[in-house]
Amino acid sequence: MNLIGFIFFLFGTLMALITAINPRFVWSITESWKATSEPPKTYFMLLRTAGILGTIFGLIMLFFISFTL
């Protein structure tokens, strides 16, 4: 179970890191097909903030999971 958790959090952390680095790319993959125009800059700022928080959370969880492997 710990290996599965490690893989899960590794994937999530990588996705959060990609979101933090390039939120416009993540939006274009996940949401652009539903929109007729680009969202405001505030949306990308919130998406980047969520990516940063997700990356921090993922790194903390990976740190604790690595001790139980």
Z-matrix of the N, CA and C atoms (Angstrom, degrees):
N
C 1 1.452
C 2 1.528 1 111.15
N 3 1.312 2 118.00 1 -35.14
C 4 1.459 3 119.93 2 -178.68
C 5 1.519 4 112.17 3 -66.98
N 6 1.330 5 117.08 4 -35.36
C 7 1.457 6 119.86 5 178.27
C 8 1.522 7 110.39 6 -66.89
N 9 1.317 8 117.31 7 -39.69
C 10 1.458 9 121.12 8 177.90
C 11 1.528 10 109.89 9 -64.91
N 12 1.318 11 117.06 10 -42.29
C 13 1.461 12 120.81 11 176.80
C 14 1.517 13 111.80 12 -62.67
N 15 1.315 14 116.41 13 -40.21
C 16 1.461 15 120.72 14 178.50
C 17 1.523 16 110.60 15 -62.23
N 18 1.328 17 117.02 16 -46.39
C 19 1.463 18 121.32 17 179.49
C 20 1.525 19 110.47 18 -63.36
N 21 1.330 20 116.67 19 -42.19
C 22 1.463 21 121.38 20 178.88
C 23 1.526 22 111.11 21 -60.35
N 24 1.311 23 117.57 22 -49.50
C 25 1.457 24 120.58 23 -178.99
C 26 1.527 25 111.98 24 -70.91
N 27 1.321 26 118.53 25 -30.29
C 28 1.457 27 120.96 26 175.62
C 29 1.524 28 110.25 27 -64.73
N 30 1.329 29 116.70 28 -46.09
C 31 1.462 30 120.76 29 178.19
C 32 1.532 31 110.69 30 -62.77
N 33 1.317 32 117.01 31 -45.18
C 34 1.460 33 121.00 32 179.08
C 35 1.514 34 112.77 33 -62.71
N 36 1.322 35 116.08 34 -39.65
C 37 1.461 36 120.30 35 178.94
C 38 1.523 37 110.84 36 -66.84
N 39 1.315 38 117.21 37 -40.47
C 40 1.467 39 120.20 38 177.60
C 41 1.526 40 111.11 39 -64.62
N 42 1.325 41 117.29 40 -41.01
C 43 1.464 42 120.52 41 178.00
C 44 1.533 43 110.78 42 -65.21
N 45 1.321 44 116.88 43 -40.52
C 46 1.468 45 120.48 44 177.96
C 47 1.525 46 110.67 45 -65.88
N 48 1.325 47 117.09 46 -36.96
C 49 1.461 48 120.98 47 178.39
C 50 1.526 49 110.79 48 -65.94
N 51 1.320 50 117.05 49 -41.83
C 52 1.465 51 120.71 50 176.65
C 53 1.525 52 110.03 51 -62.45
N 54 1.332 53 116.69 52 -40.41
C 55 1.464 54 120.89 53 177.97
C 56 1.523 55 110.99 54 -64.17
N 57 1.320 56 117.33 55 -39.21
C 58 1.464 57 120.80 56 -179.99
C 59 1.525 58 111.40 57 -69.20
N 60 1.323 59 116.87 58 -36.13
C 61 1.464 60 120.56 59 -177.68
C 62 1.525 61 111.56 60 -77.08
N 63 1.346 62 116.96 61 -44.81
C 64 1.457 63 120.44 62 -175.08
C 65 1.528 64 110.74 63 -140.07
N 66 1.328 65 118.20 64 79.81
C 67 1.465 66 120.24 65 -178.03
C 68 1.527 67 113.16 66 -65.98
N 69 1.318 68 117.55 67 -28.41
C 70 1.471 69 120.42 68 179.36
C 71 1.530 70 110.63 69 -65.36
N 72 1.321 71 117.38 70 -37.51
C 73 1.466 72 121.77 71 177.30
C 74 1.527 73 110.55 72 -64.03
N 75 1.322 74 116.75 73 -44.05
C 76 1.467 75 120.98 74 179.38
C 77 1.521 76 109.92 75 -64.40
N 78 1.334 77 117.11 76 -41.05
C 79 1.462 78 120.18 77 177.22
C 80 1.523 79 110.81 78 -62.43
N 81 1.332 80 116.73 79 -41.96
C 82 1.463 81 119.20 80 -177.95
C 83 1.523 82 112.07 81 -65.23
N 84 1.323 83 117.31 82 -30.16
C 85 1.464 84 120.36 83 178.69
C 86 1.524 85 111.47 84 -80.64
N 87 1.323 86 117.23 85 -40.88
C 88 1.462 87 119.93 86 -170.18
C 89 1.520 88 114.72 87 -97.44
N 90 1.315 89 118.92 88 -31.58
C 91 1.464 90 120.45 89 -170.47
C 92 1.522 91 115.20 90 -123.51
N 93 1.311 92 119.35 91 -16.26
C 94 1.464 93 120.16 92 -171.40
C 95 1.525 94 112.79 93 -64.90
N 96 1.304 95 117.95 94 -27.97
C 97 1.462 96 120.00 95 -178.81
C 98 1.523 97 111.84 96 -68.41
N 99 1.334 98 117.67 97 -18.60
C 100 1.465 99 121.65 98 -179.86
C 101 1.527 100 112.48 99 -92.90
N 102 1.318 101 118.02 100 -14.83
C 103 1.462 102 121.49 101 -171.50
C 104 1.523 103 111.51 102 -105.20
N 105 1.323 104 115.04 103 152.90
C 106 1.462 105 119.91 104 174.75
C 107 1.525 106 111.27 105 -96.69
N 108 1.323 107 116.98 106 -19.26
C 109 1.465 108 121.24 107 176.58
C 110 1.524 109 108.94 108 -145.29
N 111 1.327 110 114.82 109 169.67
C 112 1.466 111 119.54 110 179.97
C 113 1.519 112 110.94 111 -72.98
N 114 1.327 113 116.94 112 146.48
C 115 1.470 114 119.54 113 177.13
C 116 1.529 115 110.92 114 -73.07
N 117 1.322 116 117.07 115 168.47
C 118 1.475 117 119.48 116 178.81
C 119 1.529 118 111.95 117 -68.34
N 120 1.322 119 114.77 118 166.04
C 121 1.469 120 120.53 119 -178.96
C 122 1.526 121 111.99 120 -61.75
N 123 1.328 122 116.44 121 -27.94
C 124 1.465 123 120.50 122 179.25
C 125 1.522 124 110.93 123 -61.01
N 126 1.328 125 116.59 124 -37.41
C 127 1.460 126 120.67 125 179.04
C 128 1.525 127 110.60 126 -61.57
N 129 1.322 128 116.46 127 -45.17
C 130 1.462 129 119.95 128 179.94
C 131 1.525 130 111.36 129 -67.63
N 132 1.333 131 116.95 130 -33.91
C 133 1.459 132 120.28 131 177.00
C 134 1.532 133 110.46 132 -65.80
N 135 1.334 134 116.76 133 -42.37
C 136 1.464 135 120.13 134 177.41
C 137 1.526 136 111.28 135 -67.01
N 138 1.326 137 116.75 136 -38.19
C 139 1.462 138 120.51 137 177.86
C 140 1.528 139 110.70 138 -64.22
N 141 1.329 140 116.67 139 -41.43
C 142 1.471 141 120.62 140 177.64
C 143 1.525 142 111.02 141 -65.08
N 144 1.334 143 117.04 142 -40.73
C 145 1.464 144 121.20 143 178.08
C 146 1.523 145 110.75 144 -62.51
N 147 1.325 146 116.41 145 -43.37
C 148 1.466 147 120.04 146 177.08
C 149 1.525 148 110.72 147 -63.06
N 150 1.325 149 117.55 148 -37.32
C 151 1.456 150 120.79 149 177.18
C 152 1.516 151 112.53 150 -65.23
N 153 1.318 152 116.64 151 -39.86
C 154 1.469 153 120.54 152 178.11
C 155 1.521 154 110.48 153 -65.77
N 156 1.336 155 116.56 154 -45.83
C 157 1.467 156 119.89 155 178.87
C 158 1.528 157 111.15 156 -64.02
N 159 1.329 158 116.81 157 -39.59
C 160 1.463 159 120.46 158 177.40
C 161 1.517 160 112.31 159 -64.79
N 162 1.324 161 116.35 160 -38.03
C 163 1.463 162 120.23 161 177.89
C 164 1.525 163 110.74 162 -65.72
N 165 1.320 164 116.96 163 -44.13
C 166 1.468 165 120.43 164 178.52
C 167 1.520 166 110.57 165 -61.86
N 168 1.332 167 116.52 166 -47.10
C 169 1.465 168 120.91 167 178.78
C 170 1.531 169 110.75 168 -60.71
N 171 1.332 170 117.02 169 -44.21
C 172 1.457 171 120.62 170 179.96
C 173 1.517 172 112.82 171 -63.31
N 174 1.330 173 116.80 172 -40.97
C 175 1.465 174 119.57 173 178.86
C 176 1.523 175 111.47 174 -65.82
N 177 1.333 176 116.42 175 -39.03
C 178 1.466 177 119.48 176 176.94
C 179 1.523 178 110.26 177 -63.17
N 180 1.328 179 116.73 178 -45.21
C 181 1.463 180 120.33 179 -179.58
C 182 1.534 181 111.10 180 -65.61
N 183 1.327 182 117.44 181 -40.13
C 184 1.467 183 119.99 182 177.14
C 185 1.524 184 110.76 183 -63.33
N 186 1.321 185 116.85 184 -37.48
C 187 1.459 186 121.17 185 178.20
C 188 1.526 187 110.45 186 -61.35
N 189 1.339 188 117.09 187 -45.96
C 190 1.460 189 120.21 188 -178.81
C 191 1.525 190 112.29 189 -73.29
N 192 1.331 191 117.65 190 -35.38
C 193 1.462 192 120.30 191 178.81
C 194 1.524 193 110.39 192 -68.12
N 195 1.342 194 117.16 193 -34.67
C 196 1.463 195 119.46 194 -178.14
C 197 1.527 196 111.86 195 -64.43
N 198 1.334 197 118.12 196 -25.10
C 199 1.457 198 120.38 197 177.33
C 200 1.522 199 112.39 198 -75.27
N 201 1.326 200 117.80 199 -21.39
C 202 1.459 201 120.50 200 -177.55
C 203 1.521 202 112.50 201 -95.75
N 204 1.328 203 118.44 202 -5.68
C 205 1.474 204 120.25 203 179.23
C 206 1.506 205 111.95 204 -74.99
